[in-house]
Amino acid sequence: MDLSIVIVSWNVKDLLIACLESVFAACKALNVEIIVVDNKSSDNTVTEIESRFPRARVIANDKNVGFAAANNQALMKCTGQYILLLNPDPIVVNDAIIRLITFMETHPDVGLVGPRLDLPNGEIQITCARSFPTPIDWFWYFSFIGQVFRTSTYFGRLYLS
């Protein structure tokens, strides 16, 4: 198994369907397992996912155990060489997953990698692209100087401006 993809859901059926459609389209060249952990959704998520995506393994919890516990449930069942923890709302584009795996394969000294997250308009989702925080970076951010001058390479370093 090349990759295990873990997705935790709770009452986000429509977002999850769009996400899974994009994942299956992006992973055609890979041997993947997809594990969806549903935290007792009331929007018929489990039935819909099982009928539309028979290749996805669904763990249906009888209560909402929370995000971390649900991820841990799935991690215990993963068999892939790599594991991707994925929220239920992103749309995977083009060869993004293959590029992540290729990066890991060509950089054996790296233990963890995360994808760039873009907003629907193509801008980088800045809250998901942070540098290693330093006290001065936090100072600029919380004094609002870093927010006013967020495109500055000095004042906007916290969010990799």
C-alpha positions in Angstrom: 0.0 0.0 0.0 1.5 3.3 -1.0 -0.7 5.7 1.0 -3.3 5.6 3.7 -5.6 8.7 3.8 -7.5 9.4 7.0 -10.5 11.7 7.0 -12.5 12.5 10.1 -16.1 13.8 9.5 -18.9 15.1 11.5 -22.0 16.5 9.7 -20.1 17.6 6.6 -21.5 15.1 4.1 -21.5 17.4 1.1 -17.9 18.7 1.7 -16.7 15.1 2.4 -18.2 13.9 -0.9 -16.5 16.6 -2.9 -13.2 15.9 -1.0 -13.4 12.1 -1.7 -14.2 12.7 -5.4 -11.1 14.8 -5.7 -9.0 12.3 -3.7 -10.0 9.4 -5.9 -9.3 11.4 -9.0 -5.9 12.5 -7.8 -4.8 9.0 -6.6 -5.5 7.0 -9.7 -1.9 6.1 -10.1 -1.4 5.1 -6.5 -2.3 2.1 -4.4 -4.3 3.9 -1.6 -6.6 3.1 1.2 -9.0 5.7 2.4 -10.4 5.5 5.9 -13.2 7.8 6.9 -14.1 8.0 10.6 -17.5 9.4 11.1 -18.2 10.9 14.6 -22.0 10.1 14.7 -23.1 12.5 12.0 -26.8 13.2 11.8 -26.7 14.0 8.0 -26.7 10.4 6.7 -22.9 10.6 6.0 -22.1 6.9 6.6 -24.8 5.6 4.3 -23.9 8.0 1.6 -20.2 7.4 1.7 -20.6 3.7 1.8 -22.9 3.7 -1.2 -20.9 6.3 -3.3 -17.4 5.2 -2.4 -17.2 1.5 -1.8 -13.4 1.6 -1.8 -13.4 3.8 1.2 -13.4 2.1 4.6 -15.8 3.8 7.0 -15.6 3.6 10.7 -18.9 4.7 12.1 -18.6 5.8 15.8 -21.6 5.6 18.0 -20.8 8.9 19.6 -18.6 11.9 18.7 -15.2 11.0 20.2 -13.5 14.1 18.9 -11.1 14.9 16.2 -7.9 13.5 17.8 -9.4 10.3 19.0 -11.1 9.6 15.7 -7.7 10.1 13.9 -6.1 7.7 16.3 -8.8 5.1 15.6 -7.9 5.2 11.9 -4.1 5.4 12.4 -4.3 2.0 14.2 -5.7 0.5 11.0 -3.5 2.2 8.4 -1.3 -0.1 6.2 0.2 2.5 3.8 3.9 3.4 3.6 2.8 7.0 4.1 -0.2 8.4 5.9 -2.1 11.6 5.0 -4.3 13.2 7.6 -6.9 15.1 5.6 -9.7 17.3 6.7 -13.1 16.7 5.0 -13.3 20.1 3.3 -10.3 20.4 0.9 -10.3 19.7 -2.8 -7.2 17.9 -3.9 -5.9 19.3 -7.1 -4.0 17.7 -9.9 -0.9 15.7 -8.8 -0.6 17.3 -5.3 -0.6 13.9 -3.4 1.8 12.3 -5.9 4.1 15.4 -5.5 4.0 14.9 -1.7 5.0 11.3 -2.0 7.7 12.1 -4.5 9.1 14.6 -2.2 9.2 12.1 0.7 10.8 9.5 -1.6 13.5 11.8 -2.7 14.2 13.2 0.8 14.6 10.2 3.1 15.8 12.5 5.9 12.4 14.2 6.1 9.8 12.6 8.4 6.8 14.9 7.9 5.6 17.0 5.0 2.5 19.2 4.7 0.9 20.5 1.5 0.3 24.1 0.6 -3.3 25.1 1.2 -4.9 27.5 -1.2 -8.2 29.4 -0.9 -10.7 29.0 -3.7 -9.4 32.3 -5.2 -5.9 30.8 -5.5 -4.3 32.7 -2.6 -2.4 30.8 0.0 -4.3 30.2 3.2 -2.0 32.1 5.4 -3.1 30.5 8.7 -1.7 27.2 7.4 1.6 28.6 6.2 3.6 29.7 9.2 7.3 29.9 9.8 8.9 28.7 13.0 7.7 31.3 15.5 10.1 33.6 17.2 9.3 36.1 20.0 9.9 39.0 17.6 7.6 37.5 15.0 4.8 37.2 17.6 5.4 40.7 18.7 5.0 42.1 15.2 1.9 40.1 14.7 0.2 41.0 18.0 1.2 44.6 17.8 -0.7 44.6 14.4 2.4 45.9 12.6 2.8 42.4 11.1 -0.9 42.6 10.0 -0.7 46.0 8.5 2.6 45.2 6.7 1.8 41.5 6.1 3.6 41.5 2.7 6.8 42.7 4.3 9.5 40.0 4.4 10.5 41.2 7.9 7.2 42.2 9.6 5.2 39.4 7.9 7.5 36.5 8.6 5.2 34.7 10.9 2.8 33.8 8.1 5.6 33.5 5.5 4.7 36.6 3.6 
